Amino acid sequence: MTTAPPNAGGDLFAANLTGALLAVASSAFIGVSFIVKKKGLRRAGAAGTRAGVGGYGYLLEPLWWVGMVTMLIGEIANFVAYMFAPAALVTPLGALSIIVSAVLAHFILNEKLQRMGVLGCVLCIVGSTVIILHAPEEETPSSVAQIWHLATQPAFLCYAASALVISLILMLHCAPRYGQTNIVVYVGICSVIGSLTVMSIKAVGIAIKLTIEGINQAGYFQTWLFATVSATCIVIQLVYLNKALDTFNTAVVSPIYYAMFTSLTILASAIMFKDWSGQSISSITSEICGFLTVLTGTFVLHSTREHDPTLSSDLYTPLPPIYWHIQGNSEAVGKQKEDGLLSGDFITVVRQDYFV
């Protein structure tokens, strides 16, 4: 009879603790990155065209890049955490980034988080956690060809086509008209595209892993196709996430993005891998309840957020020449900032002697 190594329990605890600490650190880095990137976006907007209206000056802002590096560190820490601890422990801890960004935004960006906003954050976190904890276990594909077979199933092709159509409608029709006033537009684009990003990145990750193990996947066109899709989706997500952060309150963007992205990613994974077919009714019911909780939290956050005044696209552009005109009892004196005749656009100041 064989006995378990005496250290097995301690090693498992140490591994889980390491994974939990890495997941917490990942959430902290990602939460901080939201704040740092937004400060960079504000600086870039003060010097040129804002990202929210199509500007890309933030690419020259060092602070924005610091935020990007911070987010990258967080994502790497999250990836490494899965090597030590199970997904049931690591994934729910990702919700901590919402709290980190909301608290920091309250103190650093002066984006006040109201009491009902706190309740909305809690609802989003609870709902997302319920969804994650009751999400089905997916089979781990053993090759890129296997993932290609799963991705070309009729059900997932319908989802992917629907996601692309919805994204195009949001980008081409809704974003120019409602992007500056409705947070769901920009965040919705990030979330829908993000669900496709995860599926394609998983394929790339498997290809890299198999290649390292000696089974070269570089010769398959599917590997490069998935890599191209991943890069394209990541760029789209980055652009519209910057627009959302530059336009709306960070304490609102973070939880709504997390909730929508998590829900759609779980849905895409369930369709692609058909995990729901083996679930019990209680698990499916729990997932639906979690999703409804997320929707409730999203509604609370959106309805109680501080109203952000709509900013015009030329907010940071220099003002045109100002003309002023002073009218006394019997004389009129005109002055222009630059030499020339008065135009129709000038400010009139009326002064009566009895005001003096």
GURO-399123 format. One record per residue: x, y, z of N, C-alpha, C in turn. Coordinates in steps of 0.001 Angstrom, whole numbers, padded with zeros to 6 digits, always signed. Layout:
% residues N
XYZXYZXYZ/...
This chain:
% residues 356
+000856-001197+000000+000000+000000+000000+000881+001232+000000/+000560+002162-000880+001340+003395-000954+000671+004472-000139/+001486+005279+000426+000969+006397+001219+001345+007700+000557/+000515+008702+000779+000783+010020+000196+001993+010613+000874/+002788+011342+000139+003936+012006+000736+003482+012895+001866/+004236+012927+002953+003818+013725+004100+003687+015195+003801/+004355+015620+002767+004345+017042+002440+003249+017410+001457/+002458+016416+000993+001493+016679-000083+000495+017759+000303/-000056+017639+001533-001044+018636+001954-000444+020025+002045/+000766+020080+002627+001418+021390+002746+001772+021990+001406/+002214+021131+000461+002555+021637-000875+001317+022170-001585/+000177+021474-001427-001064+021932-002062-001499+023270-001490/-001404+023404-000172-001771+024668+000464-000856+025798-000004/+000445+025502-000071+001402+026524-000516+001133+026938-001962/+000796+025942-002809+000510+026259-004209-000742+027128-004327/-001786+026761-003576-003017+027552-003609-002789+028960-003075/-001975+029056-002002-001683+030368-001441-000911+031227-002438/+000061+030607-003118+000824+031338-004137-000084+031819-005262/-000961+030928-005714-001890+031316-006776-002830+032425-006350/-003321+032350-005102-004226+033389-004606-003510+034736-004511/-002274+034713-004000-001513+035966-003882-001224+036559-005259/-000892+035705-006217-000657+036197-007574-001933+036777-008179/-003068+036131-007907-004344+036641-008424-004694+037986-007807/-004449+038123-006499-004697+039409-005829-003766+040476-006391/-002487+040110-006569-001541+041065-007148-001952+041459-008564/-002437+040481-009332-002906+040770-010687-004052+041774-010670/-005008+041559-009764-006143+042487-009661-005681+043877-009267/-004713+043947-008361-004204+045245-007930-003538+045976-009091/-002695+045275-009845-002020+045901-010986-003024+046354-012039/-003998+045506-012346-004977+045864-013373-005839+047030-012907/-006247+047019-011630-007035+048137-011104-006269+049443-011142/-004995+049397-010777-004157+050602-010823-003975+051070-012265/-003863+050116-013198-003626+050496-014598-004772+051329-015154/-006014+051051-014724-007151+051857-015170-006948+053322-014787/-006493+053538-013563-006326+054909-013077-005170+055604-013779/-004047+054907-013898-002867+055508-014523-003148+055828-015987/-003811+054900-016690-004120+055155-018094-005074+056338-018248/-006026+056461-017324-006964+057574-017448-006268+058910-017198/-005332+058942-016261-004572+060176-016048-003756+060504-017294/-003207+059471-017937-002498+059698-019181-003408+060194-020279/-004626+059654-020337-005597+060105-021324-005985+061557-021092/-006104+061953-019822-006442+063343-019522-005331+064290-019953/-004088+063894-019683-002966+064732-020103-002914+064850-021620/-003111+063728-022309-003087+063754-023763-004237+064590-024311/-005416+064508-023680-006555+065297-024119-006354+066781-023917/-005616+067150-022849-005361+068569-022589-004421+069172-023624/-003636+068321-024289-002656+068812-025258-003111+068625-026701/-004205+067945-026904-004666+067699-028266-006063+067126-028280/-006376+066348-029312-007705+065760-029465-007880+064589-028505/-009002+064576-027795-009274+063531-026827-009489+062192-027507/-009131+061111-026786-009342+059760-027304-010819+059478-027502/-011663+060081-026673-013093+059842-026749-013723+060288-028054/-013050+061200-028776-013584+061689-030044-012651+061355-031196/-011820+060343-030994-011013+059851-032108-009545+060212-032076/-009059+060876-031040-007654+061240-030969-006771+060077-030541/-005522+060106-030970-004561+059065-030597-003297+059662-029994/-003431+060872-029443-002291+061520-028816-001796+060789-027584/-002651+059938-026997-002236+059209-025798-001083+058243-026089/-000892+057886-027360+000215+057000-027710+001568+057662-027480/+001577+058993-027387+002812+059733-027117+002922+060158-025665/+001965+059737-024845+001947+060114-023426+002614+059018-022594/+003756+059303-021940+004457+058270-021148+003604+057663-020044/+002745+058473-019411+001934+057973-018317+000962+056899-018803/+000448+057071-020005-000450+056065-020560+000286+054752-020768/+001515+054827-021235+002305+053616-021431+002651+052955-020104/+002838+053750-019053+003043+053172-017728+001823+052349-017333/+000640+052880-017625-000583+052140-017346-000675+050857-018151/-000234+050909-019401-000260+049714-020233+000700+048644-019703/+001892+049071-019300+002863+048120-018743+002322+047522-017442/+001676+048376-016626+001089+047883-015373+000019+046842-015639/-000806+047081-016656-001834+046106-017009-001202+044813-017527/-000134+044938-018305+000542+043752-018824+001108+042904-017683/+001693+043569-016682+002218+042848-015516+001082+042110-014813/-000062+042778-014676-001211+042145-014044-001700+040934-014807/-001736+041030-016146-002197+039907-016950-001222+038732-016861/+000074+039035-016824+001072+037968-016692+000930+037284-015337/+000755+038082-014285+000567+037501-012952-000674+036624-012905/-001727+037045-013582-002954+036246-013616-002727+034925-014346/-001966+034983-015448-001662+033775-016203-000848+032793-015362/+000153+033305-014646+000996+032449-013814+000194+031873-012653/-000787+032633-012150-001590+032156-011025-002321+030865-011371/-002733+030723-012631-003428+029495-013042-002511+028275-013006/-001210+028485-012992-000270+027363-012899-000202+026786-011489/-000605+027586-010501-000506+027152-009114-001860+026774-008512/-002890+027529-008812-004188+027343-008171-005266+027061-009210/-006366+026414-008816-007454+026126-009762-008168+027397-010196/-008827+027300-011350-009531+028465-011893-010638+028938-010958/-011244+027999-010206-012315+028377-009279-011818+029318-008197/-010517+029300-007931-009959+030208-006934-009449+031496-007566/-008800+031372-008731-008139+032520-009349-009133+033468-010012/-010065+032918-010801-010938+033765-011621-011816+034709-010806/-012481+034247-009733-013293+035206-008976-012494+036352-008379/-011219+036117-008077-010408+037181-007496-010141+038310-008486/-010374+038049-009765-010217+039117-010751-011176+040266-010526/-012281+039994-009833-013248+041056-009539-012672+042110-008599/-011590+041784-007902-010989+042758-006991-010458+043978-007735/-010146+043823-009019-009660+044969-009793-010719+046061-009876/-012003+045658-009830-013084+046644-009855-013031+047508-008604/-012869+046857-007462-012825+047600-006209-011608+048506-006169/-010460+047988-006617-009219+048779-006602-009384+050031-007454/-009878+049868-008678-010018+051019-009571-011064+052006-009057/-012158+051496-008471-013210+052383-007966-012710+053212-006782/-011994+052559-005864-011489+053273-004687-010434+054297-005095/-009509+053909-005965-008469+054838-006398-009056+056001-007188/-010061+055721-008021-010707+056798-008779-011387+057781-007838/-011930+057279-006735-012603+058139-005761-011614+059140-005146/-010401+058682-004846-009434+059531-004167-008486+060269-005121/-008136+059652-006234-007128+060234-007125-007761+061050-008248/-008804+060514-008875-009430+061198-010001-010626+062049-009594/-010955+062027-008311-012095+062784-007801-013402+062370-008467/-013492+061084-008815-014717+060530-009371-015464+059861-008222/-016375+060582-007639-017030+060162-006402-017875+058904-006612/-017666+057963-005720-018440+056723-005738-019527+056827-004680/-020771+056958-005141-021890+057124-004221-022204+055800-003511/-023030+055893-002485-023384+054690-001724-024083+053656-002596/-024986+054101-003432-025661+053170-004325-024689+052616-005366/-023687+053404-005714-022653+052911-006608-021873+051771-005979/-021620+051882-004660-020953+050798-003939-021817+049533-003996/-023120+049713-003805-024034+048568-003890-023993+047954-005286/-023944+048804-006315-023861+048297-007679-022593+047493-007908/-021482+047981-007375-020216+047231-007486-020334+045865-006820/-020929+045859-005635-021080+044599-004901-021949+043631-005698/-023045+044131-006265-023925+043265-007055-023203+042700-008274/-022413+043550-008944-021659+043078-010101-020666+041994-009710/-019988+042205-008590-018993+041238-008134-019664+039924-007743/-020762+040023-006979-021464+038815-006536-022018+038045-007734/-022662+038760-008651-023232+038099-009818-022181+037440-010686/-021080+038149-010925-020006+037578-011741-019382+036372-011055/-019243+036448-009728-018669+035321-008985-019571+034093-009074/-020873+034310-008968-021813+033187-009087-021703+032546-010464/-021614+033365-011497-021484+032835-012858-020212+032013-012996/-019115+032553-012472-017825+031878-012606-017802+030564-011835/-018316+030610-010599-018266+029412-009760-019137+028278-010294/-020182+028643-011049-021069+027616-011590-020847+027398-013084/-019795+028016-013621-019496+027819-015039-019033+026386-015268/-019403+025805-016388-019009+024417-016656-017517+024288-016933/-016980+023125-016638-015582+022857-016961-015478+022549-018447/-014533+023189-019097-014369+022970-020526-013235+021995-020794/-013378+021228-021858-012323+020310-022247-011135+021090-022780/-009949+020627-022461-008743+021282-022937-008358+020691-024286/-008439+021460-025367-008075+020935-026690-006609+020524-026716/-006319+019515-027510-004958+018979-027575-004188+019453-028798/-004832+020228-029669-004150+020719-030867-004915+021904-031446/-004231+022664-032291-004877+023779-032976-005942+023265-033937/-005687+022131-034547-006672+021554-035464-007971+021234-034741/-007875+020789-033499-009081+020482-032720-009860+021751-032414/-009145+022814-032066-009839+024092-031806-010465+024609-033091/-009790+024418-034214-010358+024857-035498-011657+024107-035777/-011686+022830-035441-012914+022046-035619-014031+022584-034727/-013686+022938-033477-014691+023486-032571-015170+024863-033029/-014237+025661-033570-014594+027018-033990-015432+027046-035251/-015408+025973-036027-016187+025933-037270-017492+025172-037122/-017872+024859-035882-019185+024276-035652-020271+025299-035974/-021409+024878-036488-022472+025830-036849-022893+026739-035695/-022987+026197-034479-023443+027007-033351-022467+028143-033063/-021172+027841-033045-020205+028899-032748-020053+029848-033926/-020176+029339-035145-020121+030240-036299-021262+031255-036233/-022440+030810-035795-023571+031740-035625-023257+032776-034555/-022661+032338-033444-022295+033296-032388-021270+034290-032903/-020226+033788-033575-019177+034678-034073-019738+035676-035081/-020614+035193-035981-021222+036092-036962-022090+037144-036272/-022860+036724-035273-023700+037671-034528-022842+038699-033799/-021734+038238-033208-020841+039153-032497-020246+040186-033449/-019852+039751-034633-019283+040678-035615-020326+041687-036093/-021542+041210-036343-022605+042120-036807-022940+043151-035731/-023088+042694-034488-023388+043616-033389-022265+044623-033214/-021023+044154-033297-019881+045056-033132-019834+046098-034232/-020090+045685-035463-020086+046632-036579-021194+047667-036426/-022378+047217-035983-023474+048167-035770-023103+049178-034681/-022523+048670-033596-022128+049566-032513-021032+050540-032958/-020064+050038-033737-018942+050879-034146-019333+051897-035214/-020115+051463-036196-020401+052323-037343-021647+053190-037163/-022636+052685-036440-023888+053443-036295-024048+054085-034920/-023845+053292-033867-024123+053794-032523-023001+054669-031957/-021758+054275-032182-020640+055013-031587-020603+056484-032000/-020752+056825-033296-020723+058256-033664-021889+059050-033085/-023019+058397-032829-024212+059104-032379-024389+059085-030865/-024124+057953-030250-024434+057806-028828-023223+057445-027962/-022050+057301-028570-020875+056876-027818-020500+057798-026683/-020727+059110-026848-020348+060084-025839-021357+060190-024702/-022519+059585-024861-023559+059711-023837-024022+058369-023264/-023768+057284-023954-024228+055969-023502-023024+055053-023314/-022759+054678-022074-021574+053884-021749-021625+052483-022341/-022822+051971-022609-022967+050607-023113-022356+050467-024511/-022283+051550-025276-021789+051462-026652-020323+051045-026677/-019447+051867-026059-018019+051558-026069-017710+050268-025315/-018299+050115-024132-018029+048924-023325-018596+047682-024010/-019717+047831-024673-020300+046702-025392-019393+046206-026505/-018775+047136-027234-017836+046744-028285-016668+045962-027692/-016099+046500-026599-014978+045815-025939-015375+044416-025471/-016560+044278-024937-016985+043000-024365-017280+041964-025440/-018001+042359-026481-018342+041420-027548-017085+040960-028275/-016239+041913-028639-014985+041559-029306-014087+040767-028360/-014145+041107-027059-013313+040424-026080-013629+038945-025972/-014895+038573-026126-015249+037154-026062-014605+036379-027203/-014473+037012-028381-013785+036371-029499-012283+036366-029282/-011784+037402-028605-010352+037468-028316-009908+036286-027473/-010676+035975-026438-010314+034880-025541-010270+033557-026293/-011257+033320-027157-011278+032066-027905-010060+031933-028822/-009687+033026-029489-008549+032964-030410-007221+032907-029662/-007122+033628-028536-005889+033588-027756-005656+032192-027186/-006734+031508-026829-006592+030152-026315-005953+029252-027365/-006366+029411-028615-005775+028622-029694-004294+028934-029856/-003954+030217-029802-002543+030608-029924-001735+030049-028760/-002301+030103-027553-001604+029576-026388-001328+028086-026507/-002316+027342-026998-002120+025904-027183-001046+025637-028233/-001053+026449-029300-000034+026278-030345+001364+026517-029781/+001512+027553-028962+002822+027837-028361+003243+026718-027420/+002298+026243-026611+002608+025168-025664+003038+023895-026386/+002295+023523-027426+002643+022312-028167+003977+022451-028884/+004239+023655-029396+005507+023885-030084+006684+023757-029127/+006518+024302-027907+007569+024175-026894+007794+022710-026531/+006713+021926-026525+006822+020513-026185+007381+019674-027325/+007616+020308-028483+008226+019589-029604+007288+019277-030739/+006009+019614-030591+005036+019381-031669+004791+020712-032369/+005504+020957-033429+005486+022251-034101+004112+022535-034712/+003530+023676-034342+002223+024092-034857+002331+025263-035831/+003567+025717-036081+003752+026885-036952+003412+026581-038399/+003413+025312-038776+003128+024965-040157+001659+024952-040510/+000787+025109-039518-000647+025113-039762-001143+026548-039984/-001927+026746-041046-002428+028091-041324-003384+028558-040227/-004031+027602-039543-004959+027981-038478-004249+028744-037356/-003008+028357-037083-002257+029034-036028-002099+030515-036342/-001715+030818-037562-001509+032212-037957-002829+032948-038107/-003872+032238-038501-005190+032873-038583-005680+033270-037201/-005546+032358-036237-005936+032684-034866-005091+033827-034312/-003809+033852-034639-002932+034937-034171-003362+036281-034760/-003740+036276-036038-004200+037513-036681-005503+038003-036059/-006421+037063-035828-007696+037427-035189-007450+037983-033793/-006546+037362-033052-006237+037829-031698-005696+039255-031727/-004725+039513-032596-004119+040846-032667-005146+041900-033067/-005994+041557-034039-007016+042504-034496-008013+042821-033382/-008480+041782-032704-009458+041975-031631-008860+042771-030475/-007606+042500-030139-006962+043224-029037-006851+044707-029359/-006493+045035-030594-006382+046443-030988-007740+047138-030891/-008795+046479-031378-010140+047065-031308-010551+047276-029854/-010319+046270-029009-010632+046409-027591-009894+047585-026974/-008609+047712-027283-007783+048775-026709-008305+050150-027097/-008647+050306-028368-009124+051609-028852-010415+052015-028151/-011376+051101-028076-012673+051461-027509-012665+051478-025989/-011769+050730-025362-011637+050846-023913-011074+052206-023553/-010117+052697-024352-009586+054045-024119-010671+055102-024303/-011521+054913-025292-012621+055854-025497-013562+055854-024291/-013855+054661-023774-014752+054563-022618-014136+055211-021386/-012851+054934-021134-012186+055510-019966-012074+057023-020069/-011872+057524-021287-011720+058957-021483-013050+059693-021397/-014149+058982-021606-015460+059635-021680-016259+059499-020393/-016150+058350-019721-017019+058074-018585-016221+057854-017307/-016963+057831-016206-016391+057636-014885-015735+056264-014774/-014475+056242-014313-013743+054980-014205-014441+053993-013284/-015039+054486-012192-015717+053615-011239-016923+052925-011862/-017403+053429-012985-018528+052812-013687-018036+051924-014816/-017001+052368-015536-016481+051607-016670-015964+050238-016223/-015190+050218-015133-014531+048982-014702-015516+047854-014399/-016513+048053-013516-017420+046938-013212-018315+046536-014368/-018779+047498-015158-019645+047152-016285-018866+046356-017323/-017635+046792-017596-016800+046062-018548-016504+044659-018042/-016170+044547-016762-015872+043233-016188-017094+042317-016269/-018245+042828-015909-019452+042009-015885-019842+041555-017287/-019850+042482-018244-020257+042138-019606-019241+041213-020264/-017972+041522-020085-016921+040706-020691-016948+039278-020136/-017082+039159-018807-017112+037834-018181-018309+037028-018659/-019481+037655-018695-020700+036954-019108-020607+036466-020547/-020145+037342-021445-020080+036971-022856-018991+035931-023121/-017893+036027-022372-016829+035043-022547-017289+033654-022113/-017995+033583-020981-018526+032291-020521-019543+031754-021526/-020368+032636-022080-021349+032204-023076-020657+031674-024325/-019645+032407-024817-018924+031968-026014-018232+030628-025781/-017635+030476-024594-016950+029231-024276-017937+028075-024186/-019102+028327-023602-020111+027274-023476-020634+026842-024841/-020804+027793-025755-021278+027442-027100-020210+026673-027863/-018978+027131-027741-017900+026523-028516-017592+025109-028033/-017577+024919-026714-017202+023623-026164-018398+022785-025703/-019629+023306-025860-020858+022586-025514-020839+022071-024076/-020380+022931-023175-020253+022503-021780-021592+022426-021062/-022559+023233-021483-023844+023262-020794-024618+021954-020959/-024271+021153-021960-025024+019920-022194-024860+018929-021044/-023778+019037-020290-023556+018111-019191-023845+018690-017828/-024445+019891-017775-024701+020538-016491-026068+020172-015939/-026174+020272-014619-027452+020028-013962-028327+021271-014049/-029609+021059-013810-030553+022176-013843-030197+023220-012784/-029755+022780-011609-029422+023725-010539-028243+024613-010928/-027258+024048-011611-026105+024840-012035-026502+025864-013081/-027328+025449-014034-027782+026383-015070-028613+027494-014445/-029484+027123-013490-030300+028128-012801-029425+029120-012041/-028389+028607-011394-027477+029485-010653-026791+030465-011597/-026391+030016-012783-025755+030897-013748-026714+031998-014208/-027968+031603-014450-028955+032605-014870-029180+033637-013770/-029273+033172-012522-029452+034102-011401-028247+035033-011266/-027061+034478-011460-025872+035320-011414-025880+036373-012504/-026323+035993-013694-026391+036949-014788-027407+038052-014502/-028554+037689-013941-029548+038700-013572-029015+039640-012489/-028227+039086-011574-027617+039924-010543-026649+040924-011162/-025882+040465-012154-024965+041364-012854-025737+042480-013555/-026826+042126-014217-027634+043147-014893-028180+044167-013896/-028618+043683-012728-029126+044596-011703-028035+045532-011223/-026847+044982-010956-025735+045823-010529-025346+046842-011578/-025366+046418-012853-025048+047342-013945-026056+048484-014000/-027325+048151-013832-028373+049193-013847-028183+050176-012693/-027891+049649-011506-027697+050517-010340-026512+051446-010555/-025408+050899-011052-024225+051724-011282-024500+052809-012319/-025145+052430-013398-025385+053390-014474-026366+054484-014061/-027358+054126-013238-028380+055104-012852-027913+056036-011735/-026902+055629-010978-026458+056455-009842-025118+057125-010081/-024520+056930-011249-023219+057548-011488-023369+059051-011622/-022263+059755-011337-022261+061197-011507-022353+061504-012991/-023183+062464-013324-023363+062830-014727-022123+063519-015243/-021560+062964-016323-020399+063585-016942-020880+064531-018020/-020575+065808-017935-021002+066739-018963-020428+066362-020314/-021256+066458-021318-020804+066146-022659-019797+067184-023110/-018646+066686-023518-017564+067565-023926-017513+067604-025441/-017337+068802-025958-017254+068939-027401-015893+068504-027887/-015825+068230-029173-014588+067709-029736-013481+068745-029746/-013841+070027-029694-012804+071063-029718-012632+071679-028344/-012839+070875-027296-012768+071409-025947-011404+071987-025635/-010359+071324-026141-009016+071726-025798-008335+072558-026891/-009116+072950-027906-008546+073773-028954-008566+075229-028524/-007640+076057-029043-007596+077464-028654-008890+078182-029010/-009277+079120-028180-010476+079910-028433-010232+080873-029587/-011269+081202-030352-011104+082165-031441-010911+083569-030876/-010479+084503-031709-010294+085890-031244-011573+086441-030627/-011449+087160-029508-012597+087701-028783-012723+089189-029101/-013905+089588-029419-014201+090986-029699-015073+091534-028575/-014803+092759-028149-015644+093355-027127-016030+094752-027524/-017161+095153-026994-017747+096433-027359-018345+097062-026118/-017891+098260-025761-018411+098978-024602-019251+100156-025088/-020461+100226-024551-021363+101293-024956-021642+102198-023768/-021303+103463-023909-021580+104431-022860-022838+105207-023171/-022949+106461-022591-024146+107271-022832-024226+107753-024271/-023100+108239-024752-023178+108852-026069-022030+108416-026962/-021294+107370-026531-020183+106949-027370-020099+105432-027379/-019540+104932-028397-019339+103497-028531-017883+103257-028884/-017261+102441-028102-015857+102154-028321-015720+100673-028648/-015108+100347-029755-014917+098954-030147-013458+098583-030097/-013197+097350-029736-011818+096870-029668-011799+095411-030107/-010829+095075-030891-010651+093702-031342-009323+093193-030817/-009282+091905-030456-008045+091342-029932-006937+091475-030972/-007278+091275-032228-006342+091459-033310-006856+092603-034169/-005941+093313-034780-006350+094455-035594-007291+094014-036701/-008274+094784-036932-009249+094474-037967-010601+095025-037588/-011564+094854-038467-012912+095354-038223-013669+094399-037342/-014678+094940-036678-015535+094107-035835-016366+093188-036706/-016511+091940-036227-017376+091001-036938-018678+090851-036166/-019506+089950-036631-020774+089744-035947-020623+089000-034629/-019470+088349-034426-019254+087576-033209-018431+088386-032229/-019090+089134-031341-018366+089879-030325-019214+089987-029086/-018546+090265-027971-019217+090378-026688-019520+091845-026439/-020749+092138-026063-021157+093511-025784-021313+093713-024291/-020648+094699-023773-020767+095043-022366-021466+096390-022275/-022640+096416-021685-023420+097645-021582-023159+098277-020223/-022730+099544-020210-022446+100229-018964-023269+101519-018911/-023999+101686-017852-024702+102941-017598-023958+103718-016529/-023969+105034-016643-023225+105860-015688-023686+105660-014258/-024982+105363-014087-025452+105256-012721-025051+103935-012077/-024422+103011-012852-023871+101792-012253-022560+102081-011542/-021881+103193-011913-020567+103495-011361-020679+104138-009990/
